[in-house]
Amino acid sequence: MQVDVYSFGSAISACATGSMWREALSALGEMQILEILPSIVAWNSAVSACARAGQWQRAFRLLGDLEGMPIEADVVTYSSVMKACDMSSQWQLALALLGSLRRQDVRANLVAFNTAISACVSDRWALAVHMLQESIAQAMCPDPFSLASALDACSAAEDWPLALNCLREGRIGATTPCWNAMIKAAAETGGWTMAVHLLQRMPADQLQPNIMTSGSTLKAAERSSEWDVALFLLVTSIPQRLLRGNVIIHNSLLSAFSQASKWQAALHLLDSMAAQCQPDAVSYNTTITACTRATHSQHAMELLSSMEHQSLERSAISFNSAAGAFADGRWAFSLELLASMSTAAVAPNAGNCSAAMNACEKGGEWRWPLEALATARPGMANTVVYNAAMSACAQAIQWIQACDLMRQMTAGTVAPSVVTFNSLVNALASGRKPELVLQLLPAMAEAASLPNAVTLSSAVDACARGERWMWAFTVLEWFPRHCLPAPLAALRSAASGASGAGRWRRAALLLEASSDAADTAAIASAAAGSESSAPPTVLLDAVAHGATGVLHALNGS
């Protein structure tokens, strides 16, 4: 077999097609050993092989190696290296190459501009639009790829008006990919009216919507507060040919109904799907979620049972969707559902376990969450599950058990979160253990978990309910320390503790900013029953015109 530039060129071209960059570079090296000068076509094929494999550094090096060689880089060489940069999110290099190409009098063609536009889509959307305008200025007629890339950039920037302007400046007939990109841009910014309008306009431009068109418009409808209008317009605009046999579009519609808590519409659509396509597990899971959001447990359980009859795989997601129906506190039903997973040969996950614990919390059941944690398989008891068990103990005023759970977490590998600490503070507040709360707050810093407004408000409440009003005032000082505004509820708790101890002046100063009649009435009532001789009129005047505030209240008598 004769070995010449043509045989090597064919071999390297085949390597480029298969993204075999190592073989392509090896062939170039062999040509140099045999002193066969590669053609620019063979060199470009090697660059393309590197580009397709994401080897942008090697593609860039091949471009540099051409300096001093008898062959010169052409627009294809630059475009291939730019493509490699695009695939590796190296938009700066792609733009630099475009500038270098133009400086060397190698006329930049539309492919090079398209590559530059594509490279800028994710991070530099304004540059992508500029590249489109630059190609137009150089009398290059943008193709659908140019427009679609620029429109995708507008979508990434959530700027669909700019997308519409790009389409007008394109000076070519719009295509379905261009329309899809603009609908996507409208959907990302909640412009559902524009998205539906564009969908309805497509037939007038002799364009046929496809699955991406419908999916993007559905996304806009899901985000819309006017979901019913959006869905009506959408359903009447989607061609029947797309609905027939297309479970994806049906599932998107079901998701829109579920998001809007329109369980009846979701059930109706699921029933009618049989005439168009076969519902899958996603169809049922989504409809189950719609029913549970409306607390229609019977429909949710019927759908879960129907999945078995339809020979559809019931996953942990299916059972978790149904568990939401019992989140109102019907913990016995929730535990039955969890137990039925074993019958269905479905292993419960942390989500299933925490959902059952949440139902126990609402129903006042705290024993089962502790038992579940004690028997949980490795990896099941994560922070979310512990938080759910902690909340159940807090709700049932089982502060000792809540403290035990915290000790288990810190002794093991499960890191407590601020939610964990908040639940424990609530449990201690219910158990009137303010001294433990004050020990817990500094411990949060050791666990790298800073208290939030909920933590501190619960701590204030714990001190007030534990008849430690001075401690409550001390906790109030933590709010500015953590750059948090003290909620009115926290001020009321501290004021309640102070007034209960006959310290109505401090209580009045805390609530001076409140215009709620209940606050002034509560303090007046406390003052009337205290040992102070101050008349209610003086008290009310202090509430209305106190000139100091919390800091003065902390220093008052």
C-alpha positions as MATLAB code, in Angstrom:
seq = 'MQVDVYSFGSAISACATGSMWREALSALGEMQILEILPSIVAWNSAVSACARAGQWQRAFRLLGDLEGMPIEADVVTYSSVMKACDMSSQWQLALALLGSLRRQDVRANLVAFNTAISACVSDRWALAVHMLQESIAQAMCPDPFSLASALDACSAAEDWPLALNCLREGRIGATTPCWNAMIKAAAETGGWTMAVHLLQRMPADQLQPNIMTSGSTLKAAERSSEWDVALFLLVTSIPQRLLRGNVIIHNSLLSAFSQASKWQAALHLLDSMAAQCQPDAVSYNTTITACTRATHSQHAMELLSSMEHQSLERSAISFNSAAGAFADGRWAFSLELLASMSTAAVAPNAGNCSAAMNACEKGGEWRWPLEALATARPGMANTVVYNAAMSACAQAIQWIQACDLMRQMTAGTVAPSVVTFNSLVNALASGRKPELVLQLLPAMAEAASLPNAVTLSSAVDACARGERWMWAFTVLEWFPRHCLPAPLAALRSAASGASGAGRWRRAALLLEASSDAADTAAIASAAAGSESSAPPTVLLDAVAHGATGVLHALNGS';
ca = [
       0.000    0.000    0.000;
       1.377    3.378   -1.045;
       1.829    5.779    1.849;
       1.346    9.374    0.760;
      -0.323   12.596    1.832;
      -3.702   11.403    0.576;
      -3.721    8.112    2.491;
      -2.639    9.889    5.670;
      -5.283   12.552    5.063;
      -8.013    9.916    4.734;
      -6.859    8.172    7.912;
      -6.779   11.399    9.920;
     -10.206   12.372    8.579;
     -11.584    9.034    9.811;
     -10.021    9.703   13.216;
     -11.758   13.086   13.342;
     -15.130   11.480   12.650;
     -14.634    9.111   15.587;
     -13.118   11.739   17.926;
      -9.931    9.623   17.979;
      -7.564   12.471   18.770;
      -4.630   10.317   19.914;
      -4.613    8.373   16.661;
      -4.920   11.595   14.645;
      -1.926   13.161   16.398;
       0.030    9.935   15.988;
      -0.630   10.008   12.242;
       0.608   13.611   12.033;
       3.756   12.619   13.900;
       4.358    9.707   11.543;
       4.034   12.047    8.555;
       6.763   14.256   10.010;
       9.018   11.210   10.521;
       8.472   10.190    6.890;
       9.005   13.825    5.832;
       5.561   14.000    4.259;
       4.154   17.523    4.418;
       0.559   17.386    5.680;
      -2.098   19.257    3.769;
      -4.155   21.894    5.555;
      -7.137   19.542    5.174;
      -5.334   16.789    7.116;
      -4.175   19.293    9.735;
      -7.704   20.607   10.148;
      -8.975   17.048   10.565;
      -6.528   16.511   13.430;
      -7.668   19.769   15.021;
     -11.284   18.650   14.608;
     -10.515   15.292   16.271;
      -9.124   17.127   19.310;
     -12.066   19.524   19.335;
     -14.669   16.754   19.282;
     -12.900   15.009   22.163;
     -12.859   18.202   24.244;
      -9.059   18.494   24.008;
      -9.008   22.250   23.528;
      -5.400   22.682   24.727;
      -4.105   20.253   22.083;
      -6.267   21.853   19.401;
      -4.849   25.229   20.397;
      -1.298   23.843   20.248;
      -1.864   22.484   16.742;
      -2.889   25.966   15.623;
       0.327   27.397   17.069;
       2.438   24.665   15.432;
       1.422   25.964   12.002;
       3.607   29.037   12.485;
       6.738   28.661   10.377;
       5.277   25.781    8.359;
       4.699   25.971    4.591;
       0.972   25.533    5.149;
      -1.176   28.303    6.591;
      -4.183   28.170    8.880;
      -7.491   28.916    7.211;
     -10.928   29.763    8.535;
     -11.683   26.052    9.059;
      -8.639   25.716   11.331;
      -9.694   28.652   13.454;
     -13.326   27.515   13.559;
     -12.306   24.033   14.731;
     -10.127   25.400   17.542;
     -12.912   27.807   18.510;
     -15.309   24.858   18.609;
     -12.973   23.085   21.041;
     -12.917   26.217   23.221;
     -16.720   26.419   23.055;
     -17.124   22.819   24.226;
     -14.826   23.532   27.184;
     -16.489   26.860   28.138;
     -13.374   28.817   27.136;
     -15.314   31.755   25.711;
     -12.428   34.222   26.172;
     -10.142   32.140   23.949;
     -12.894   31.705   21.369;
     -13.317   35.475   21.071;
      -9.539   36.003   20.977;
      -9.266   33.518   18.116;
     -12.032   35.281   16.214;
     -10.139   38.561   16.571;
      -6.862   36.913   15.527;
      -8.542   35.364   12.506;
      -9.765   38.755   11.320;
      -6.413   40.470   11.948;
      -4.632   37.938    9.751;
      -6.930   38.719    6.803;
      -8.487   35.284    7.011;
     -12.085   36.174    6.299;
     -14.270   35.064    9.186;
     -17.172   33.062    7.858;
     -20.533   32.439    9.454;
     -19.343   29.166   11.009;
     -16.676   31.041   12.980;
     -19.192   33.639   14.141;
     -21.649   30.905   15.112;
     -18.964   29.184   17.170;
     -18.138   32.452   18.945;
     -21.825   33.083   19.632;
     -22.266   29.575   21.035;
     -19.208   29.964   23.289;
     -20.698   33.081   24.887;
     -24.210   31.726   25.503;
     -23.834   30.625   29.124;
     -21.621   33.298   30.672;
     -21.517   36.303   28.335;
     -24.940   36.640   26.742;
     -24.372   40.299   25.764;
     -21.294   39.289   23.752;
     -23.315   36.588   21.999;
     -25.857   39.174   20.873;
     -22.995   41.478   19.815;
     -21.507   38.687   17.689;
     -24.856   38.247   15.950;
     -25.027   41.972   15.218;
     -21.399   41.936   14.017;
     -22.096   39.140   11.547;
     -25.017   41.157   10.165;
     -22.803   44.253    9.884;
     -20.339   42.259    7.765;
     -23.124   41.364    5.334;
     -23.246   37.759    6.537;
     -26.759   36.430    6.551;
     -27.268   34.708    9.933;
     -28.508   31.165    9.670;
     -30.954   29.459   12.074;
     -28.024   28.287   14.213;
     -26.812   31.885   14.668;
     -30.224   33.073   15.763;
     -30.935   30.057   17.959;
     -27.610   30.497   19.799;
     -28.175   34.221   20.324;
     -31.714   33.553   21.493;
     -30.441   30.912   23.911;
     -28.116   33.586   25.290;
     -31.097   35.886   25.829;
     -32.854   33.014   27.573;
     -29.870   32.526   29.885;
     -30.087   36.234   30.687;
     -33.880   35.994   31.128;
     -34.346   38.773   28.566;
     -37.030   37.730   26.076;
     -37.650   41.285   24.727;
     -34.027   41.261   23.559;
     -34.665   37.832   22.045;
     -37.546   39.263   20.024;
     -35.295   42.072   18.813;
     -32.642   39.528   17.781;
     -35.209   37.714   15.677;
     -36.219   40.951   13.972;
     -32.581   41.834   13.233;
     -31.872   38.386   11.840;
     -33.121   39.359    8.372;
     -34.045   35.781    7.572;
     -37.211   33.792    7.867;
     -37.731   32.437   11.357;
     -37.397   28.707   11.943;
     -38.809   26.400   14.588;
     -35.479   26.268   16.542;
     -35.432   30.088   16.615;
     -39.032   30.212   17.787;
     -38.285   27.576   20.433;
     -35.357   29.604   21.770;
     -37.489   32.735   22.042;
     -40.359   30.876   23.740;
     -37.805   29.452   26.166;
     -36.558   32.978   26.922;
     -40.123   34.113   27.621;
     -40.775   31.073   29.827;
     -37.657   31.705   31.927;
     -38.866   35.207   32.829;
     -42.502   34.314   33.445;
     -43.628   35.917   30.188;
     -46.349   33.351   29.629;
     -48.469   35.684   27.496;
     -45.586   36.145   25.050;
     -44.825   32.405   25.086;
     -48.418   31.468   24.236;
     -48.635   34.297   21.690;
     -45.550   32.994   19.889;
     -46.938   29.466   19.888;
     -50.160   30.684   18.319;
     -48.264   32.748   15.716;
     -46.204   29.853   14.399;
     -48.804   28.502   11.910;
     -49.048   31.970   10.325;
     -45.312   31.764    9.567;
     -45.771   28.223    8.238;
     -43.905   26.754   11.197;
     -44.798   23.517   12.940;
     -44.454   23.356   16.746;
     -42.498   20.403   18.065;
     -42.055   18.814   21.487;
     -39.557   21.484   22.591;
     -42.014   24.224   21.612;
     -44.783   22.745   23.699;
     -42.468   21.944   26.605;
     -41.142   25.498   26.856;
     -44.635   26.983   26.671;
     -45.831   24.563   29.330;
     -43.014   25.742   31.577;
     -44.242   29.301   31.157;
     -47.768   28.181   32.037;
     -46.550   26.396   35.183;
     -44.866   29.565   36.421;
     -47.882   31.709   35.657;
     -50.317   32.873   38.308;
     -52.916   32.811   35.518;
     -52.382   29.102   35.049;
     -55.943   28.390   33.924;
     -55.839   30.934   31.094;
     -52.341   29.881   30.100;
     -53.204   26.192   30.030;
     -56.421   26.792   28.084;
     -54.573   28.749   25.420;
     -51.791   26.195   25.401;
     -53.957   23.109   25.098;
     -55.981   24.664   22.283;
     -52.761   25.593   20.472;
     -50.872   22.300   20.733;
     -51.399   20.260   17.548;
     -53.168   16.980   18.150;
     -50.362   15.181   16.342;
     -48.038   16.098   19.222;
     -50.469   14.897   21.861;
     -51.030   11.520   20.243;
     -48.614    9.029   21.711;
     -46.569   11.689   23.503;
     -46.499   10.953   27.207;
     -43.923   13.696   27.874;
     -46.296   16.519   26.931;
     -49.116   14.924   28.916;
     -46.826   14.664   31.941;
     -45.905   18.327   31.582;
     -49.600   19.209   31.603;
     -50.108   17.037   34.677;
     -47.217   18.820   36.380;
     -48.822   22.191   35.631;
     -52.100   21.022   37.191;
     -50.230   19.627   40.196;
     -48.335   22.875   40.745;
     -51.669   24.704   40.767;
     -53.213   22.099   43.152;
     -55.908   21.351   40.543;
     -56.292   17.699   41.416;
     -59.602   17.241   39.594;
     -58.133   18.480   36.322;
     -55.134   16.192   36.823;
     -57.374   13.169   37.424;
     -59.440   13.962   34.337;
     -56.340   14.301   32.178;
     -54.886   11.035   33.503;
     -58.136    9.223   32.698;
     -58.237   10.667   29.186;
     -54.612    9.803   28.413;
     -55.543    6.236   27.488;
     -57.014    7.496   24.212;
     -53.767    9.285   23.312;
     -50.910    7.394   24.955;
     -50.073    5.002   27.772;
     -49.542    6.759   31.145;
     -46.239    5.912   32.802;
     -45.040    5.974   36.407;
     -44.278    9.700   36.158;
     -47.887   10.349   35.103;
     -49.217    8.570   38.183;
     -46.656   10.037   40.586;
     -47.478   13.556   39.427;
     -51.224   13.001   39.751;
     -50.770   11.458   43.203;
     -48.883   14.587   44.244;
     -51.731   16.749   42.946;
     -54.197   14.791   45.100;
     -52.034   14.895   48.227;
     -51.586   18.647   47.936;
     -55.353   18.918   48.112;
     -55.388   16.375   51.019;
     -57.463   13.892   49.007;
     -55.892   10.786   50.476;
     -58.468    8.373   49.070;
     -57.726    9.330   45.466;
     -53.984    9.210   46.153;
     -54.173    5.682   47.564;
     -56.425    4.523   44.721;
     -53.913    5.790   42.191;
     -51.069    4.061   44.032;
     -53.034    0.812   43.923;
     -53.892    1.365   40.269;
     -50.190    1.552   39.429;
     -49.810   -2.031   40.618;
     -52.755   -3.159   38.494;
     -51.263   -1.358   35.467;
     -47.959   -3.198   36.047;
     -46.177    0.097   36.594;
     -43.178    0.161   38.888;
     -43.989    1.814   42.204;
     -40.856    3.488   43.486;
     -39.984    5.231   46.728;
     -41.036    8.434   44.961;
     -44.524    6.998   44.387;
     -44.969    6.141   48.063;
     -43.503    9.448   49.171;
     -45.971   11.301   46.938;
     -48.843    9.406   48.546;
     -47.472    9.993   52.059;
     -48.203   13.686   51.699;
     -51.905   12.890   52.009;
     -51.399   12.005   55.690;
     -49.162   14.954   56.565;
     -52.070   16.459   58.504;
     -51.363   14.159   61.451;
     -52.911   10.827   60.485;
     -49.739    9.078   61.478;
     -51.269    5.591   61.780;
     -52.200    5.638   58.074;
     -48.766    6.991   57.230;
     -47.103    4.105   59.063;
     -49.352    1.606   57.266;
     -48.275    3.103   53.964;
     -44.635    2.839   54.975;
     -45.106   -0.804   55.968;
     -46.773   -1.590   52.636;
     -43.543   -0.680   50.855;
     -42.041   -3.965   52.025;
     -44.923   -5.861   50.434;
     -44.244   -4.001   47.197;
     -40.534   -4.865   47.460;
     -39.616   -1.175   47.620;
     -36.893   -0.154   50.061;
     -37.878    2.970   52.031;
     -35.492    5.886   51.792;
     -34.850    8.834   54.090;
     -37.646   10.802   52.416;
     -40.225    8.099   53.175;
     -39.065    7.845   56.777;
     -39.077   11.601   57.407;
     -42.539   11.924   55.808;
     -43.901    9.376   58.288;
     -42.186   11.192   61.159;
     -43.707   14.495   60.064;
     -47.147   12.898   60.234;
     -46.279   11.622   63.719;
     -45.292   15.141   64.757;
     -48.648   16.565   63.676;
     -50.450   13.708   65.437;
     -48.529   13.969   68.707;
     -46.815   10.581   68.297;
     -43.160   10.652   69.372;
     -42.363    7.031   70.244;
     -42.359    5.649   66.700;
     -39.788    8.155   65.366;
     -37.405    7.131   68.159;
     -37.972    3.436   67.404;
     -37.429    4.044   63.689;
     -34.120    5.768   64.361;
     -32.990    2.962   66.644;
     -33.628    0.338   63.953;
     -32.677    2.401   60.889;
     -30.309    0.771   58.451;
     -26.914    2.434   57.847;
     -27.207    5.600   55.812;
     -30.923    6.035   56.448;
     -30.656    8.262   59.524;
     -29.441   11.512   58.009;
     -29.889   15.076   59.255;
     -33.361   15.398   57.722;
     -34.602   12.240   59.469;
     -33.129   13.314   62.812;
     -34.732   16.738   62.410;
     -38.122   15.125   61.810;
     -37.753   12.962   64.928;
     -36.587   15.973   66.932;
     -39.631   17.978   65.821;
     -41.931   15.137   66.877;
     -40.353   15.130   70.351;
     -40.599   18.912   70.591;
     -44.263   18.878   69.620;
     -44.967   16.267   72.319;
     -42.921   18.199   74.941;
     -40.444   15.324   75.235;
     -37.386   17.461   75.864;
     -35.325   14.685   77.456;
     -35.697   12.518   74.345;
     -34.880   15.533   72.152;
     -31.647   16.060   74.093;
     -30.795   12.377   73.650;
     -31.234   12.735   69.890;
     -28.840   15.682   69.831;
     -26.277   13.645   71.775;
     -26.643   10.791   69.269;
     -26.045   13.148   66.363;
     -22.963   14.812   67.843;
     -21.531   11.456   68.926;
     -22.003   10.007   65.440;
     -21.375   11.247   61.934;
     -24.633   13.166   61.462;
     -24.089   16.925   61.620;
     -26.903   18.917   63.254;
     -28.258   21.855   61.271;
     -29.849   25.085   62.436;
     -33.218   23.318   62.015;
     -32.040   20.682   64.507;
     -31.105   23.323   67.059;
     -34.381   25.169   66.521;
     -36.363   22.001   67.231;
     -34.354   21.323   70.382;
     -34.855   24.900   71.609;
     -38.601   24.494   71.051;
     -38.577   21.252   73.031;
     -36.698   22.918   75.893;
     -39.048   25.898   75.787;
     -42.055   23.589   76.080;
     -40.343   21.814   78.966;
     -39.572   25.151   80.658;
     -35.824   24.548   80.674;
     -34.372   28.001   79.928;
     -31.049   27.192   81.589;
     -30.429   24.444   79.004;
     -31.364   26.826   76.198;
     -28.695   29.301   77.306;
     -26.154   26.470   77.312;
     -27.254   25.413   73.840;
     -26.786   28.774   72.092;
     -22.971   28.895   72.534;
     -22.799   25.230   71.503;
     -24.180   26.166   68.087;
     -20.963   28.020   67.254;
     -18.957   24.881   68.050;
     -21.153   22.994   65.579;
     -20.538   25.692   62.922;
     -24.241   26.527   62.910;
     -25.163   30.147   63.588;
     -28.518   30.870   65.242;
     -31.164   32.541   63.106;
     -34.157   34.666   64.089;
     -36.247   31.540   64.766;
     -33.600   30.144   67.133;
     -33.300   33.330   69.154;
     -37.053   33.988   69.235;
     -37.630   30.483   70.601;
     -34.873   31.045   73.162;
     -36.520   34.289   74.319;
     -39.824   32.443   74.614;
     -38.152   29.651   76.604;
     -36.751   32.141   79.114;
     -40.048   34.012   79.409;
     -42.053   30.823   79.931;
     -39.466   29.631   82.442;
     -39.980   32.817   84.473;
     -36.471   34.059   83.682;
     -37.317   37.455   82.242;
     -33.793   38.850   82.699;
     -32.426   35.929   80.677;
     -34.949   36.737   77.959;
     -33.601   40.290   77.822;
     -30.071   38.891   77.593;
     -31.019   36.753   74.594;
     -32.486   39.847   72.919;
     -28.954   41.237   72.835;
     -27.997   38.362   70.508;
     -30.153   39.737   67.673;
     -27.984   42.792   66.886;
     -24.886   40.691   67.561;
     -25.895   38.471   64.621;
     -27.213   41.387   62.529;
     -30.792   40.176   62.933;
     -33.848   42.352   63.603;
     -35.755   41.289   66.711;
     -39.229   40.086   65.621;
     -42.249   41.544   67.398;
     -43.098   38.055   68.677;
     -39.757   37.893   70.516;
     -40.302   41.349   72.020;
     -43.770   40.312   73.141;
     -42.411   37.162   74.804;
     -39.787   39.142   76.704;
     -42.341   41.818   77.623;
     -44.735   39.154   78.852;
     -42.053   37.705   81.117;
     -41.121   41.148   82.444;
     -44.706   42.235   83.084;
     -45.420   38.920   84.798;
     -42.627   39.776   87.222;
     -44.068   43.251   87.793;
     -41.447   44.951   85.603;
     -44.011   46.758   83.509;
     -41.744   49.710   82.645;
     -39.316   47.432   80.859;
     -42.188   45.662   79.157;
     -43.616   48.992   78.036;
     -40.315   50.144   76.573;
     -39.945   46.912   74.614;
     -43.327   47.373   72.979;
     -43.193   51.107   72.420;
     -42.921   50.593   68.651;
     -46.010   48.377   68.551;
     -49.334   49.958   67.654;
     -51.246   46.786   68.437;
     -54.013   47.505   70.950;
     -53.521   44.043   72.437;
     -49.971   44.970   73.463;
     -50.986   48.117   75.322;
     -53.930   46.339   76.916;
     -51.739   43.474   78.102;
     -49.237   45.790   79.731;
     -51.981   47.900   81.300;
     -53.508   44.766   82.769;
     -50.144   43.677   84.155;
     -49.557   47.109   85.677;
     -52.982   47.176   87.310;
     -52.201   43.928   89.091;
     -48.638   44.796   90.056;
     -47.354   46.400   93.225;
     -46.466   49.568   91.338;
     -48.413   52.677   92.206;
     -48.156   54.060   88.703;
     -51.622   54.743   87.257;
     -52.607   53.127   83.930;
     -52.515   56.555   82.219;
     -48.820   56.903   82.988;
     -48.268   53.364   81.725;
     -50.075   53.989   78.460;
     -48.113   57.195   78.016;
     -44.889   55.232   78.421;
     -46.050   52.732   75.810;
     -47.025   55.450   73.350;
     -44.158   57.902   73.869;
     -41.284   55.901   75.349;
     -38.170   57.658   74.096;
     -35.618   54.907   74.477;
     -36.288   51.385   73.274;
     -34.825   48.003   73.903;
     -31.368   49.151   74.977;
     -32.794   51.557   77.565;
     -35.192   48.850   78.661;
     -32.226   46.621   79.351;
     -30.730   49.322   81.595;
     -33.988   50.464   83.224;
     -35.170   49.775   86.732;
];
